[in-house]
């Protein structure tokens, strides 16, 4: 049964792809939609006979290397890649490095939350998206694609405000970076970040050696903002598991002074 399901998945995915997406000439009218088997085989750097046997549920169980080649050739999204590996009876290894781009629907969600400060971080605490209210609360120098919250926390880069959760965030950041190092051991940007943190922060070195484990969840923090004053805020984390990312939503209790402050600020941005 598993072979048949894998074969069906490959056939359906191949049929959904347009030759023009791959820079292939349309040529004569095709009898069936999508790419030809020989085109997929060439893109995946395997023989046409081997790929044909996979689509006909006659081939041997593909190795992880073959599955990675197929995922790349068929341009599978992370969730589809994981599905391919499961159909083949293998565990999908993590990608080569953290996903450092935000999905459009996640970015759009941030813009639809006018009274919520929201950011998205990758597995190495790189900022991949931030909405206007979050910039005001956390520092106007936040830049998606450039700012790294772990570097900001341990090395003092950027503008930070006093928060009751600063110490806890240090533990959380070290634990998440340790997980990332295990998942992406060959990512050069992550390796460079860890070298910077070890060299520049005794606190980080100590936390790294503690091997602490922290799960994302609901937390309440006090933020002393130089303009807005003292705010009592709720932080909730939503996971984007297919990209190993976290969406952090910062809100205030309804009807509270902090909620009124967020509403007033949101009306100005």
Secondary structure as UniProt FT lines:
FT   HELIX           2..16
FT   HELIX           19..22
FT   HELIX           37..43
FT   TURN            44..45
FT   HELIX           48..55
FT   TURN            56..57
FT   HELIX           64..73
FT   TURN            74..75
FT   HELIX           78..87
FT   TURN            88..89
FT   HELIX           104..111
FT   TURN            114..115
FT   STRAND          117..121
FT   TURN            123..124
FT   STRAND          126..130
FT   HELIX           132..138
FT   TURN            140..141
FT   TURN            144..146
FT   HELIX           149..155
FT   STRAND          162..163
FT   TURN            164..165
FT   HELIX           166..183
FT   TURN            185..186
FT   HELIX           188..200
FT   HELIX           202..210
FT   STRAND          219..225
FT   TURN            226..228
FT   STRAND          229..240
FT   HELIX           241..243
FT   STRAND          245..251
FT   TURN            254..255
FT   HELIX           257..266
FT   TURN            267..268
//
